[in-house]
Structures are given as structure tokens and as C-alpha cells.
Amino acid sequence: MMLRFAQTLTVVTVLLLAGCGGSSDEPPATPSAAASEAAPSPVAADDACGLLSAEEINQVLGTTFTEGEQTTDDARQIVTCTYTMTDSSSGVELPVGIVVVAVSQIDGQESYDTNVELAPAYFGNDPETTEVAGADEAYIVINEETQSPVVGALVGERFLQVQVGVEGATAEQAQELAALAVSRAG
């Protein structure tokens, strides 16, 4: 299981530089209470952890994530926030769930187009256009290997991606989390 989620995290980071995309026959998500609360304030372009809180993730997914850890990859011009749930019952903390929010620091349309183009190579599926409230364009893909939903969204001149590496997570949940992140990306 650790390898599966480690691969998921690696794919997100690589894909924001190179590309990612999605496909799903799922309809757009219906906002839950988390998404229907008062509109949040926009966050800085380099504040990936400001796009989603652990509380929001937990409300949507029914999980117990704690606050995320932000990292910046200046060479790839990517800022990511990684939320990791671990199981230490064996004495070794293994990831049992990962949610990654990533924001490209380069031209949003270019990042979006590149991610859509390279999605099949990274995820094993073709990207599919989807609706995400507040996004100019959005796609979804279910990672063929991990069955993890990934949503990419273009918001003005910003490209962001939300990947949910939680067993049983649905496309609708990923879309809902993406809508929450998009609401702060303005």
C-alpha cells in the first residue's frame, strides 16, 4: 500500500511539470456542506496549503488527515501541499491515504494543456472534460494503477491539481475538493 500511495504522490509532482489529465463517466459533483459554506478569500499563488484545509478534506472524504505539508520545487515551478494519513500500528508509519494539492507557478493554460496531453502516459487513461464550479476548464482522470481520482483545473491564469489517494474515494469527492480549492485560487 505504501508503494501505491508513494507512486501517486510522485505522479502528481511529475505531472504538474510534464502533464496530467483525466477521464470519468461520472457527473459533476453536487456540493456538500463543506463546499456550500461562505466563499473563502483568495490565497497567494504560492500557497498550495491555503487552497484546502485538513478539516475540509476530512469532511468530504470521512478521513482523519492533519494539516498538510507544503513543498516548493523551484526547478519545476510547482508548489504542492501533501496531506498524509499514516498507520503506525505495526511500528512503522505507512501512508494509508494521501491528498495532494499542487499549483503550477508557470502559465496556467500551458500547464493545463500539457497535463491533458500527457495524462494517458502517466495515468493509463485519457483525460475527460468535467465541470468544477469556478474553473474555466477542468478534467478528471482515474489513475488506472491506483484507482485514485485526479482533477486538474484552470482558474484564470492558474493551473491547479487535486489528487485523492484514499481507498474508495470517488470522482465526485475529488471534484468537490477541487471546487473548494478553485474557490480560493481566484
Secondary structure, DSSP 8 states (H G I E B T S, - for coil): -HHHHHHHHHHHHHHHHH--------------HHHHSS------TT-GGGS--HHHHHHHHT------EEEEETTTTEEEEEEEEEE-TTSS-EEEEEEEEEEESS-HHHHHHHHHHHHHHHHSS--EE---TT-SEEEEEE-TTT--EEEEEEETTEEEEEEEEETT--HHHHHHHHHHHHHHH-
